[in-house]
Every structure is written in structure tokens, then in C-alpha cells.
């Protein structure tokens, strides 16, 4: 896991140095929030747990945790997922 972290850090620094989109170069997840009602996540590794109050998603060696109310998976592909509902918090769990 430590080697993955160093490689990820090097890729992120290179992206910043050459002014490239870090999410593309470093393989990072891309996250967009539309207010507190919708989330778009690109570059996920799958859903780890799912309920109407919490959704955990694998993203690059971490877990993206969404908490709120009435959370629902709106759509999901191999690369992208969309969640709707009342999003109270978004956090990364290491």
C-alpha cells in the first residue's frame, strides 16, 4: 500500500508540474457535487456498502463515504456513478 501511495504522489506532482489534469494523469477519481442533492463520481472501483443513509465507494486505495438521507444510486457504469438524495457529508476514509 505504501508503494501505491508514493507512486500516486509522484504522478500527482508530475501532473501539477506540467499543468495537466491530475485526475487523468494520476488515475485519481473525479468528483462533482451539484448542491447537496446529486453527486457524480468518475473513476470508482465499485460500491462497498449501500443504504439510504450511507454509501461507501472504493476510490484509488481509499473509501469515499457519502452520508445523508434518501440516498439512491441513480446510474452506474464501469467508470462512473451518480447518486441522488440529501447529501450531508462526503469524506475519504483511509
C-alpha positions in Angstrom: 0.0 0.0 0.0 2.9 2.4 0.8 4.4 1.9 -2.7 1.0 2.7 -4.3 0.9 5.9 -2.2 4.3 7.0 -3.4 3.6 6.3 -7.0 0.3 8.1 -6.7 2.0 11.1 -5.1 4.7 11.2 -7.9 2.0 11.1 -10.6 0.1 13.9 -8.9 3.2 16.1 -8.6 4.0 15.5 -12.3 0.5 16.5 -13.3 0.9 19.7 -11.3 4.3 20.4 -12.8 3.1 20.1 -16.4 -0.3 21.7 -15.7 -2.2 18.5 -16.7 -5.5 17.3 -15.3 -4.4 15.4 -12.2 -7.3 13.0 -12.3 -6.4 11.8 -15.8 -2.6 11.5 -15.2 -2.6 10.1 -11.7 -5.7 7.9 -12.1 -7.5 9.9 -9.5 -11.2 9.9 -9.0 -13.1 12.9 -10.3 -16.0 14.1 -8.0 -18.7 16.7 -8.7 -21.4 17.8 -6.3 -24.5 19.5 -7.5 -25.6 21.3 -4.4 -26.5 18.9 -1.7 -28.7 16.8 -3.9 -26.6 15.0 -6.5 -23.1 13.5 -6.8 -21.2 12.4 -9.9 -18.1 10.2 -9.4 -15.8 9.1 -12.2 -13.0 6.6 -11.7 -14.5 4.5 -9.0 -13.6 0.9 -8.0 -17.1 -0.3 -7.1 -19.7 0.1 -4.3 -18.6 -1.4 -0.9 -21.8 -0.7 1.0 -25.1 0.8 0.3 -28.1 2.1 2.3 -30.4 5.1 2.0 -28.3 6.9 4.7 -24.7 5.9 3.7 -22.9 4.8 0.6 -19.2 3.6 0.6 -17.4 3.6 -2.7 -13.9 2.4 -3.5 -11.7 5.1 -5.0 -7.9 4.6 -5.5 -7.0 2.8 -2.3 -9.4 4.8 -0.2 -13.1 4.8 0.6 -15.4 7.7 -0.4 -18.2 7.8 2.2 -21.4 9.6 1.4 -23.8 10.2 4.3 -27.3 11.8 4.2 -30.9 10.8 3.7 -32.8 9.2 0.9 -29.6 8.4 -0.9 -30.2 6.4 -4.1 -27.9 5.1 -6.9 -29.2 6.9 -10.0 -26.9 5.3 -12.5 -23.7 3.3 -12.6 -21.3 2.2 -15.3 -17.8 0.7 -15.1 -16.3 4.1 -14.9 -19.0 6.4 -13.5 -21.7 6.5 -10.9 -24.4 9.1 -9.9 -26.1 9.3 -6.5 -29.1 11.5 -5.7 -30.7 12.3 -2.3 -29.8 14.7 0.5 -26.0 14.6 0.8 -25.0 15.8 4.3 -21.3 14.8 4.1 -18.7 13.5 1.8 -15.5 12.1 3.3 -12.5 10.0 2.5 -11.7 7.1 4.8 -8.2 5.7 4.7 
